[in-house]
Amino acid sequence: MAQDISQRDRTTDLGVVRINNDVLASIASIAATEVRGVYRMGGGITRTICDLFFKKTYTKGVRVHVKESEVSLTVSIIVEYGVDIPRVADEVQEKVKVVVEKMAGLVLSEVDVIVEGVHAKAPAKEAETKKF
């Protein structure tokens, strides 16, 4: 039985297999954070508050869009200060696409990356480190 991997539902002899959008978001979030230069996932304050109440920490920063048989993702990230932002964004797009397609057996129509911010390490306070 040949399967069209662009479809979200996969029919087997025993029934139907459907992968929940939260699973796709979790896979994408984990893949994105594995890219060097990504500090953490974004998502804004509204998304953060929702995640706190609903305990969906691994879906933070990823939105799944399904239109007919097309699946696309929007991934929001915060990058480390000093990295090449276009390179990091390109790597996130590629890694998320490859990992989600491999794990879920879907073909993503697109992966959009939104860089929401830059994380800079706080400078150490010299006054606290000096002993008088």
C-alpha positions as CSV (number, residue, x, y, z in Angstrom):
1,M,0.0,0.0,0.0
2,A,1.6,3.2,-1.1
3,Q,1.3,6.2,1.2
4,D,1.1,9.9,0.3
5,I,3.4,11.3,3.0
6,S,1.9,14.8,2.6
7,Q,-1.3,13.5,4.3
8,R,-1.7,13.9,8.0
9,D,-3.7,10.7,8.4
10,R,-2.2,7.3,7.6
11,T,-4.6,4.5,7.1
12,T,-3.4,1.0,8.1
13,D,-5.1,-2.4,8.1
14,L,-5.9,-1.8,11.8
15,G,-7.2,1.8,11.6
16,V,-6.0,5.4,11.2
17,V,-2.8,6.9,12.6
18,R,-2.9,10.7,13.2
19,I,-0.1,12.7,14.6
20,N,-1.3,15.5,16.9
21,N,-0.1,19.1,16.2
22,D,1.4,19.3,19.7
23,V,3.7,16.4,18.7
24,L,4.9,18.2,15.6
25,A,5.5,21.3,17.7
26,S,7.4,19.4,20.3
27,I,9.6,17.8,17.7
28,A,10.3,21.1,16.0
29,S,11.0,22.9,19.3
30,I,13.6,20.2,20.4
31,A,15.2,20.3,16.9
32,A,15.5,24.1,16.9
33,T,17.1,24.2,20.3
34,E,19.8,21.7,19.2
35,V,21.1,24.3,16.7
36,R,24.2,26.1,17.9
37,G,23.4,29.8,18.5
38,V,19.8,29.3,19.6
39,Y,19.5,30.4,23.2
40,R,15.9,29.3,23.7
41,M,12.6,29.2,22.0
42,G,10.5,32.4,21.7
43,G,6.8,32.7,21.6
44,G,6.0,36.0,23.3
45,I,4.4,36.6,26.7
46,T,0.9,35.3,25.8
47,R,2.3,32.0,24.6
48,T,4.5,31.7,27.8
49,I,1.5,32.3,30.1
50,C,-0.6,29.7,28.2
51,D,2.3,27.2,28.4
52,L,2.5,27.7,32.2
53,F,-1.2,26.9,32.7
54,F,-1.3,24.0,30.2
55,K,2.2,22.6,30.9
56,K,3.2,22.5,27.2
57,T,6.8,23.5,27.6
58,Y,8.1,21.7,24.5
59,T,5.6,23.3,22.1
60,K,6.7,26.8,23.1
61,G,7.7,28.9,20.2
62,V,6.2,26.7,17.4
63,R,3.0,27.2,15.6
64,V,1.6,24.5,13.4
65,H,-0.5,25.6,10.4
66,V,-2.5,23.0,8.5
67,K,-4.3,23.9,5.3
68,E,-5.9,21.0,3.4
69,S,-2.9,18.6,3.0
70,E,-0.2,21.1,3.6
71,V,1.6,21.5,6.9
72,S,3.8,24.4,7.7
73,L,5.5,25.6,10.8
74,T,6.4,29.0,12.3
75,V,9.3,28.7,14.7
76,S,10.2,31.6,17.1
77,I,13.7,31.7,18.6
78,I,16.0,33.9,20.7
79,V,19.6,33.8,19.6
80,E,22.9,34.2,21.4
81,Y,24.6,37.6,21.1
82,G,27.4,37.6,18.5
83,V,26.1,34.8,16.3
84,D,25.5,35.0,12.5
85,I,21.7,35.4,12.7
86,P,21.0,34.5,9.0
87,R,23.1,31.3,9.4
88,V,21.4,30.3,12.6
89,A,17.9,30.9,11.1
90,D,18.9,28.8,8.0
91,E,20.2,26.0,10.2
92,V,17.0,26.0,12.2
93,Q,14.8,25.9,9.1
94,E,16.8,22.9,7.7
95,K,17.1,21.0,11.0
96,V,13.4,21.4,11.8
97,K,12.3,20.4,8.3
98,V,14.5,17.3,8.2
99,V,13.7,16.1,11.7
100,V,9.9,16.7,11.6
101,E,9.7,15.0,8.1
102,K,11.8,12.1,9.2
103,M,10.0,11.5,12.5
104,A,6.4,12.3,11.4
105,G,6.5,11.1,7.9
106,L,5.1,14.4,6.6
107,V,6.3,16.8,4.0
108,L,6.4,20.3,5.3
109,S,5.5,23.0,2.8
110,E,7.5,25.6,4.7
111,V,9.3,26.4,7.9
112,D,9.3,30.1,8.8
113,V,11.7,31.3,11.5
114,I,11.1,34.4,13.5
115,V,14.1,35.8,15.5
116,E,12.4,37.5,18.5
117,G,15.4,38.6,20.4
118,V,19.1,38.3,21.3
119,H,20.4,37.0,24.6
120,A,23.5,38.7,26.0
121,K,25.2,37.3,29.1
122,A,25.1,39.8,31.9
123,P,28.5,41.2,32.7
124,A,30.0,40.1,36.1
125,K,29.9,42.8,38.7
126,E,33.4,43.7,39.7
127,A,32.3,45.3,42.9
128,E,30.8,42.0,44.2
129,T,33.9,40.0,43.2
130,K,36.4,42.3,45.0
131,K,37.1,41.7,48.6
132,F,38.0,44.7,50.8
